Protein backbone atom coordinates (compact mmCIF):
# COMPACT_ATOMS: atom_id res chain seq x y z
CA UNK A 1 0.00 0.00 0.00
CA UNK A 2 1.40 3.39 -1.03
CA UNK A 3 1.80 6.05 1.68
CA UNK A 4 2.79 9.70 1.88
CA UNK A 5 6.21 8.60 3.14
CA UNK A 6 7.24 6.32 0.25
CA UNK A 7 9.00 8.81 -2.00
CA UNK A 8 10.87 10.52 0.83
CA UNK A 9 12.07 7.20 2.27
CA UNK A 10 13.23 5.99 -1.13
CA UNK A 11 15.12 9.19 -1.82
CA UNK A 12 16.72 9.22 1.61
CA UNK A 13 17.88 5.61 1.51
CA UNK A 14 19.29 5.94 -2.00
CA UNK A 15 21.14 9.11 -1.00
CA UNK A 16 22.52 7.75 2.28
CA UNK A 17 23.46 4.34 0.87
CA UNK A 18 25.63 5.93 -1.83
CA UNK A 19 27.89 7.49 0.82
CA UNK A 20 30.72 5.16 1.84
CA UNK A 21 30.65 4.58 5.60
CA UNK A 22 32.16 1.20 6.42
CA UNK A 23 33.49 0.81 9.96
CA UNK A 24 37.01 -0.51 10.59
CA UNK A 25 37.46 -3.17 13.25
CA UNK A 26 41.26 -2.80 13.11
CA UNK A 27 41.11 0.80 14.36
CA UNK A 28 40.61 1.57 18.06
CA UNK A 29 39.53 5.19 17.57
CA UNK A 30 35.93 6.36 17.83
CA UNK A 31 34.63 6.53 15.19
CA UNK A 32 36.79 3.78 13.71
CA UNK A 33 36.77 5.31 10.22
CA UNK A 34 36.63 8.94 9.22
CA UNK A 35 34.34 8.19 6.27
CA UNK A 36 31.49 7.57 8.71
CA UNK A 37 31.63 11.28 9.49
CA UNK A 38 30.73 11.98 5.85
CA UNK A 39 27.26 10.59 6.56
CA UNK A 40 27.07 12.17 9.99
CA UNK A 41 27.78 15.66 8.64
CA UNK A 42 25.00 15.22 6.07
CA UNK A 43 22.57 14.14 8.79
CA UNK A 44 23.58 16.99 11.09
CA UNK A 45 22.91 19.50 8.30
CA UNK A 46 19.57 17.90 7.39
CA UNK A 47 18.40 17.87 11.02
CA UNK A 48 19.21 21.55 11.35
CA UNK A 49 17.44 22.27 8.06
CA UNK A 50 14.19 20.60 9.15
CA UNK A 51 14.20 22.48 12.46
CA UNK A 52 15.41 19.93 15.02
CA UNK A 53 16.83 21.31 18.27
CA UNK A 54 20.07 20.60 20.13
CA UNK A 55 21.73 19.21 17.00
CA UNK A 56 25.33 18.17 17.59
CA UNK A 57 28.04 15.87 16.33
CA UNK A 58 29.88 14.58 19.38
CA UNK A 59 33.62 14.03 19.65
CA UNK A 60 32.95 10.27 19.57
CA UNK A 61 31.07 10.49 16.27
CA UNK A 62 27.39 10.37 17.28
CA UNK A 63 24.82 12.80 15.87
CA UNK A 64 22.30 13.84 18.53
CA UNK A 65 19.15 15.93 18.16
CA UNK A 66 15.86 16.75 19.86
CA UNK A 67 12.33 16.81 18.48
CA UNK A 68 10.60 19.08 21.04
CA UNK A 69 7.31 18.04 22.61
CA UNK A 70 4.13 19.49 21.14
CA UNK A 71 2.06 19.02 24.30
CA UNK A 72 2.66 19.03 28.04
CA UNK A 73 2.84 15.42 29.09
CA UNK A 74 4.06 13.21 31.88
CA UNK A 75 4.96 10.62 29.29
CA UNK A 76 8.50 9.34 28.76
CA UNK A 77 11.29 10.96 26.80
CA UNK A 78 11.83 8.44 23.98
CA UNK A 79 15.06 7.88 22.10
CA UNK A 80 15.24 6.66 18.50
CA UNK A 81 18.53 5.23 17.24
CA UNK A 82 20.04 3.91 14.02
CA UNK A 83 23.64 3.30 12.99
CA UNK A 84 25.35 4.82 9.97
CA UNK A 85 28.19 2.34 9.48
CA UNK A 86 28.04 -0.57 7.07
CA UNK A 87 29.47 -4.00 7.76
CA UNK A 88 33.14 -4.84 7.19
CA UNK A 89 32.01 -8.34 6.23
CA UNK A 90 31.53 -7.45 2.53
CA UNK A 91 32.47 -4.81 -0.03
CA UNK A 92 30.83 -1.49 0.80
CA UNK A 93 32.71 1.05 -1.28
CA UNK A 94 30.96 2.66 -4.24
CA UNK A 95 27.43 1.46 -3.50
CA UNK A 96 25.08 2.02 -6.45
CA UNK A 97 21.49 1.67 -5.23
CA UNK A 98 18.87 0.49 -7.72
CA UNK A 99 15.08 0.84 -7.40
CA UNK A 100 12.88 -1.92 -8.87
CA UNK A 101 9.42 -0.43 -9.06
CA UNK A 102 6.27 -2.49 -8.59
CA UNK A 103 8.16 -5.77 -8.20
CA UNK A 104 6.49 -8.45 -10.31
CA UNK A 105 7.80 -11.59 -8.61
CA UNK A 106 10.46 -12.46 -11.18
CA UNK A 107 14.20 -12.82 -10.57
CA UNK A 108 16.13 -9.59 -10.07
CA UNK A 109 19.47 -9.38 -11.86
CA UNK A 110 22.52 -7.29 -11.00
CA UNK A 111 24.43 -5.29 -13.64
CA UNK A 112 27.77 -5.59 -11.82
CA UNK A 113 27.48 -9.34 -11.11
CA UNK A 114 25.75 -11.25 -13.88
CA UNK A 115 26.01 -14.50 -11.93
CA UNK A 116 23.83 -13.16 -9.10
CA UNK A 117 20.07 -13.51 -8.98
CA UNK A 118 17.60 -12.46 -6.30
CA UNK A 119 14.20 -14.14 -6.23
CA UNK A 120 11.68 -15.70 -3.83
CA UNK A 121 13.59 -18.96 -4.30
CA UNK A 122 16.63 -17.68 -2.41
CA UNK A 123 14.88 -14.97 -0.36
CA UNK A 124 11.42 -16.22 0.56
CA UNK A 125 10.16 -12.96 2.04
CA UNK A 126 10.58 -11.29 -1.35
CA UNK A 127 7.63 -13.36 -2.58
CA UNK A 128 5.40 -11.45 -0.16
CA UNK A 129 6.40 -8.11 -1.66
CA UNK A 130 4.73 -8.33 -5.09
CA UNK A 131 3.86 -4.77 -6.16
CA UNK A 132 6.29 -3.14 -3.73
CA UNK A 133 9.22 -0.95 -4.74
CA UNK A 134 12.37 -2.93 -4.01
CA UNK A 135 15.81 -1.37 -3.51
CA UNK A 136 19.01 -3.36 -4.08
CA UNK A 137 22.64 -2.56 -4.83
CA UNK A 138 24.29 -3.33 -8.18
CA UNK A 139 25.85 -6.68 -7.28
CA UNK A 140 29.42 -5.73 -6.38
CA UNK A 141 28.62 -4.33 -2.91
CA UNK A 142 26.16 -4.65 -0.11
CA UNK A 143 23.35 -2.08 -0.10
CA UNK A 144 23.71 -0.71 3.41
CA UNK A 145 20.02 -0.79 4.30
CA UNK A 146 21.54 -2.15 7.48
CA UNK A 147 21.14 0.37 8.91
CA UNK A 148 20.66 3.33 6.61
CA UNK A 149 17.05 2.22 6.29
CA UNK A 150 16.73 2.94 10.01
CA UNK A 151 18.39 6.31 9.48
CA UNK A 152 15.96 7.14 6.66
CA UNK A 153 12.94 6.11 8.76
CA UNK A 154 13.96 8.25 11.73
CA UNK A 155 14.75 11.24 9.51
CA UNK A 156 11.41 10.91 7.73
CA UNK A 157 9.57 10.70 11.05
CA UNK A 158 11.46 13.72 12.42
CA UNK A 159 10.72 15.82 9.36
CA UNK A 160 7.02 14.83 9.49
CA UNK A 161 6.63 15.64 13.18
CA UNK A 162 8.40 19.00 12.89
CA UNK A 163 6.28 19.92 9.86
CA UNK A 164 3.05 18.94 11.66
CA UNK A 165 3.11 20.40 15.19
CA UNK A 166 -0.57 19.52 15.64
CA UNK A 167 0.48 15.88 16.14
CA UNK A 168 0.59 15.30 19.92
CA UNK A 169 3.86 13.85 21.18
CA UNK A 170 6.36 14.24 23.95
CA UNK A 171 10.05 15.03 23.70
CA UNK A 172 12.02 12.75 21.39
CA UNK A 173 15.77 12.28 21.28
CA UNK A 174 17.52 11.08 18.13
CA UNK A 175 20.92 9.39 17.96
CA UNK A 176 22.78 8.23 14.85
CA UNK A 177 25.71 6.09 15.93
CA UNK A 178 28.91 4.90 14.23
CA UNK A 179 30.64 1.52 14.63
CA UNK A 180 27.62 -0.64 15.50
CA UNK A 181 28.80 -3.33 13.09
CA UNK A 182 32.02 -3.78 15.05
CA UNK A 183 30.29 -3.73 18.45
CA UNK A 184 31.34 -0.23 19.49
CA UNK A 185 28.30 1.88 18.65
CA UNK A 186 27.37 2.84 22.22
CA UNK A 187 30.06 5.07 23.71
CA UNK A 188 30.12 5.23 27.51
CA UNK A 189 28.95 8.85 27.30
CA UNK A 190 25.96 8.10 25.06
CA UNK A 191 23.32 7.05 27.63
CA UNK A 192 23.75 10.30 29.55
CA UNK A 193 23.96 12.41 26.41
CA UNK A 194 20.85 10.77 24.97
CA UNK A 195 18.82 11.55 28.08
CA UNK A 196 15.94 9.20 27.24
CA UNK A 197 13.75 7.26 29.66
CA UNK A 198 13.92 4.42 27.17
CA UNK A 199 14.67 4.08 23.48
CA UNK A 200 14.25 2.01 20.32
CA UNK A 201 16.69 1.02 17.62
CA UNK A 202 15.33 0.93 14.06
CA UNK A 203 17.53 -1.98 12.97
CA UNK A 204 15.26 -4.98 12.41
CA UNK A 205 13.96 -7.21 9.64
CA UNK A 206 10.50 -8.28 8.53
CA UNK A 207 7.36 -6.22 9.10
CA UNK A 208 5.88 -7.12 12.48
CA UNK A 209 9.11 -8.24 14.09
CA UNK A 210 9.81 -6.74 17.51
CA UNK A 211 13.10 -7.74 19.09
CA UNK A 212 13.65 -7.62 22.83
CA UNK A 213 15.98 -10.58 23.14
CA UNK A 214 19.36 -11.15 21.51
CA UNK A 215 22.51 -13.23 21.75
CA UNK A 216 25.01 -12.87 24.53
CA UNK A 217 28.32 -12.42 22.75
CA UNK A 218 32.01 -12.85 23.46
CA UNK A 219 35.04 -12.79 21.19
CA UNK A 220 38.07 -15.06 21.60
CA UNK A 221 41.60 -14.67 20.27
CA UNK A 222 43.84 -17.74 20.10
CA UNK A 223 47.56 -17.11 19.53
CA UNK A 224 49.91 -19.91 18.55
CA UNK A 225 53.70 -19.73 18.47
CA UNK A 226 55.42 -22.71 16.89
CA UNK A 227 59.05 -23.47 16.19
CA UNK A 228 60.31 -22.09 12.90
CA UNK A 229 62.92 -24.12 11.03
CA UNK A 230 64.01 -24.32 7.40
CA UNK A 231 61.69 -26.98 5.93
CA UNK A 232 64.57 -28.77 4.28
CA UNK A 233 66.11 -29.43 7.70
CA UNK A 234 62.93 -29.63 9.79
CA UNK A 235 63.00 -33.30 10.80
CA UNK A 236 62.03 -33.53 14.51
CA UNK A 237 62.49 -29.74 14.89
CA UNK A 238 59.68 -27.86 13.12
CA UNK A 239 56.49 -27.14 15.04
CA UNK A 240 54.05 -25.74 12.49
CA UNK A 241 51.68 -23.19 14.03
CA UNK A 242 49.26 -23.61 11.12
CA UNK A 243 48.98 -27.35 11.76
CA UNK A 244 48.15 -26.66 15.41
CA UNK A 245 45.56 -24.08 14.34
CA UNK A 246 43.96 -26.70 12.11
CA UNK A 247 43.83 -29.16 15.02
CA UNK A 248 42.05 -26.63 17.22
CA UNK A 249 39.44 -25.98 14.53
CA UNK A 250 38.82 -29.68 13.78
CA UNK A 251 38.55 -30.61 17.48
CA UNK A 252 35.63 -28.21 17.93
CA UNK A 253 32.11 -29.51 17.19
CA UNK A 254 31.59 -29.32 13.42
CA UNK A 255 28.09 -30.78 13.09
CA UNK A 256 26.29 -29.21 16.03
CA UNK A 257 27.85 -25.89 17.06
CA UNK A 258 28.76 -23.88 13.95
CA UNK A 259 26.64 -21.05 12.49
CA UNK A 260 25.72 -23.11 9.43
CA UNK A 261 24.33 -25.95 11.60
CA UNK A 262 22.37 -23.88 14.13
CA UNK A 263 19.17 -21.85 14.19
CA UNK A 264 16.49 -20.57 16.54
CA UNK A 265 17.79 -20.46 20.08
CA UNK A 266 20.95 -22.49 19.41
CA UNK A 267 24.27 -20.82 20.09
CA UNK A 268 27.51 -21.43 18.22
CA UNK A 269 31.29 -21.17 18.03
CA UNK A 270 32.40 -19.49 14.81
CA UNK A 271 35.98 -19.32 13.60
CA UNK A 272 35.83 -15.97 11.86
CA UNK A 273 39.42 -15.39 10.84
CA UNK A 274 42.85 -17.04 10.74
CA UNK A 275 46.11 -15.32 9.87
CA UNK A 276 49.72 -16.38 10.17
CA UNK A 277 52.39 -18.74 8.96
CA UNK A 278 54.29 -21.79 10.14
CA UNK A 279 55.97 -19.78 12.90
CA UNK A 280 52.97 -17.93 14.31
CA UNK A 281 49.21 -18.03 13.80
CA UNK A 282 46.25 -16.18 15.23
CA UNK A 283 42.62 -17.33 15.25
CA UNK A 284 39.60 -15.15 16.00
CA UNK A 285 36.44 -16.82 17.29
CA UNK A 286 32.89 -15.53 17.76
CA UNK A 287 31.04 -17.12 20.70
CA UNK A 288 27.25 -16.78 20.89
CA UNK A 289 24.44 -18.03 23.15
CA UNK A 290 21.20 -16.57 24.49
CA UNK A 291 22.11 -17.44 28.08
CA UNK A 292 25.27 -16.64 30.00
CA UNK A 293 25.65 -20.24 31.13
CA UNK A 294 25.71 -21.43 27.52
CA UNK A 295 28.15 -18.69 26.53
CA UNK A 296 30.50 -19.61 29.37
CA UNK A 297 30.31 -23.28 28.39
CA UNK A 298 31.42 -22.43 24.85
CA UNK A 299 34.33 -20.39 26.15
CA UNK A 300 35.28 -23.27 28.45
CA UNK A 301 35.15 -25.71 25.53
CA UNK A 302 37.41 -23.56 23.38
CA UNK A 303 39.88 -23.16 26.24
CA UNK A 304 39.86 -26.94 26.86
CA UNK A 305 40.57 -27.64 23.19
CA UNK A 306 43.46 -25.17 23.21
CA UNK A 307 44.82 -26.77 26.37
CA UNK A 308 44.61 -30.24 24.81
CA UNK A 309 46.46 -29.15 21.67
CA UNK A 310 49.05 -27.41 23.86
CA UNK A 311 49.54 -30.61 25.85
CA UNK A 312 50.07 -32.57 22.64
CA UNK A 313 52.92 -30.25 21.62
CA UNK A 314 54.71 -28.70 24.62
CA UNK A 315 57.29 -26.98 22.40
CA UNK A 316 54.54 -24.65 21.14
CA UNK A 317 52.91 -21.79 23.00
CA UNK A 318 49.12 -21.45 22.78
CA UNK A 319 47.06 -18.77 24.52
CA UNK A 320 43.30 -18.18 24.49
CA UNK A 321 41.86 -14.80 25.53
CA UNK A 322 38.09 -14.31 25.77
CA UNK A 323 36.61 -10.79 25.87
CA UNK A 324 33.03 -9.70 26.56
CA UNK A 325 31.19 -8.04 23.67
CA UNK A 326 27.49 -7.64 24.51
CA UNK A 327 24.69 -9.30 26.47
CA UNK A 328 21.05 -10.32 26.00
CA UNK A 329 18.90 -7.19 26.48
CA UNK A 330 16.09 -9.35 27.86
CA UNK A 331 18.09 -9.91 31.05
CA UNK A 332 17.22 -6.27 31.89
CA UNK A 333 14.00 -5.71 29.94
CA UNK A 334 12.17 -8.54 31.69
CA UNK A 335 12.22 -6.44 34.87
CA UNK A 336 10.29 -3.62 33.15
CA UNK A 337 8.53 -4.39 29.87
CA UNK A 338 7.04 -0.88 29.47
CA UNK A 339 8.88 -0.04 26.21
CA UNK A 340 8.02 -3.45 24.79
CA UNK A 341 4.33 -3.16 25.66
CA UNK A 342 4.18 0.35 24.19
CA UNK A 343 5.70 -0.89 20.93
CA UNK A 344 3.30 -3.86 20.81
CA UNK A 345 0.35 -1.48 21.17
CA UNK A 346 1.68 0.66 18.30
CA UNK A 347 2.03 -2.45 16.10
CA UNK A 348 -1.54 -3.43 16.92
CA UNK A 349 -2.72 0.11 16.09
CA UNK A 350 -1.33 -0.57 12.60
CA UNK A 351 -3.11 -3.91 12.38
CA UNK A 352 0.15 -5.84 12.62
CA UNK A 353 0.68 -9.17 14.33
CA UNK A 354 3.68 -8.92 16.63
CA UNK A 355 6.46 -11.41 15.99
CA UNK A 356 8.71 -11.43 19.06
CA UNK A 357 11.72 -12.91 17.29
CA UNK A 358 15.01 -13.17 19.18
CA UNK A 359 17.95 -11.61 17.34
CA UNK A 360 20.72 -14.02 16.42
CA UNK A 361 23.14 -11.14 16.80
CA UNK A 362 23.15 -7.84 18.63
CA UNK A 363 22.23 -4.20 18.21
CA UNK A 364 23.24 -0.91 19.77
CA UNK A 365 20.07 -1.47 21.80
CA UNK A 366 21.50 -4.49 23.58
CA UNK A 367 24.54 -2.48 24.72
CA UNK A 368 22.45 0.58 25.58
CA UNK A 369 20.08 -1.58 27.63
CA UNK A 370 22.99 -3.02 29.60
CA UNK A 371 24.16 0.55 30.27
CA UNK A 372 20.81 1.52 31.79
CA UNK A 373 18.58 2.74 28.94
CA UNK A 374 16.15 0.00 27.86
CA UNK A 375 16.12 -0.26 24.07
CA UNK A 376 14.12 -2.87 22.10
CA UNK A 377 14.46 -3.11 18.32
CA UNK A 378 11.82 -2.23 15.69
CA UNK A 379 11.68 -3.63 12.14
CA UNK A 380 12.75 -1.75 9.03
CA UNK A 381 12.24 -4.44 6.37
CA UNK A 382 15.94 -5.06 5.59
CA UNK A 383 16.75 -8.51 4.18
CA UNK A 384 19.82 -10.57 3.14
CA UNK A 385 22.06 -8.12 4.96
CA UNK A 386 25.88 -8.09 4.82
CA UNK A 387 26.02 -9.35 1.27
CA UNK A 388 25.38 -8.47 -2.39
CA UNK A 389 21.77 -9.75 -2.35
CA UNK A 390 20.73 -7.25 0.34
CA UNK A 391 17.35 -5.68 -0.40
CA UNK A 392 14.50 -3.75 1.20
CA UNK A 393 10.94 -2.77 0.36
CA UNK A 394 10.15 0.94 0.41
CA UNK A 395 6.67 0.09 1.64
CA UNK A 396 8.09 -1.87 4.59
CA UNK A 397 10.07 1.22 5.55
CA UNK A 398 6.90 3.29 5.33
CA UNK A 399 5.12 0.83 7.61
CA UNK A 400 7.92 1.19 10.17
CA UNK A 401 7.59 4.98 9.96
CA UNK A 402 3.86 4.72 10.64
CA UNK A 403 4.49 2.42 13.62
CA UNK A 404 6.89 4.97 15.09
CA UNK A 405 4.30 7.69 14.60
CA UNK A 406 1.69 5.62 16.48
CA UNK A 407 4.26 4.87 19.17
CA UNK A 408 5.15 8.48 19.95
CA UNK A 409 1.48 9.48 19.93
CA UNK A 410 0.66 6.69 22.38
CA UNK A 411 3.59 7.59 24.63
CA UNK A 412 2.24 11.14 24.94
CA UNK A 413 -0.92 9.74 26.54
Secondary structure, 3 states (H helix, E strand, C coil): CCCCCHHHHHHHHHHHHCCCCECCCCCCCCCCCCCHHHHHHHHHHHHHHHCCEEEEECCCCCEEEEECCCCCCCCCCEEEEEECCECCCCCCCCCCCEEECCCCCCCEECCCCCCCEECCCCCHHHHHCCCCCEEECCCCCCCCHHHHHHHHHHHHHHHHHHHCCCCCCCCEEEEEECCHHHCCCCCCCHHHHHCCCEEEEEEECCCCEEECCECEEEEEEEEEECECCCHHHCCCCCECHHHHHHHHHHHCCCCCCCHHHCCCCCCEEEEEEEEECCCEEEEEEEEEECCHHHHHHHHHHHHHHHHHHHHHCCCCEEEEEEEEEECCCHHHHCCCCHHHHHHHHHHHHCCCCCECCCECCCCHHHHHHHCCCCEEEEECCCECCCCCCCEEEHHHHHHHHHHHHHHHHHHHC
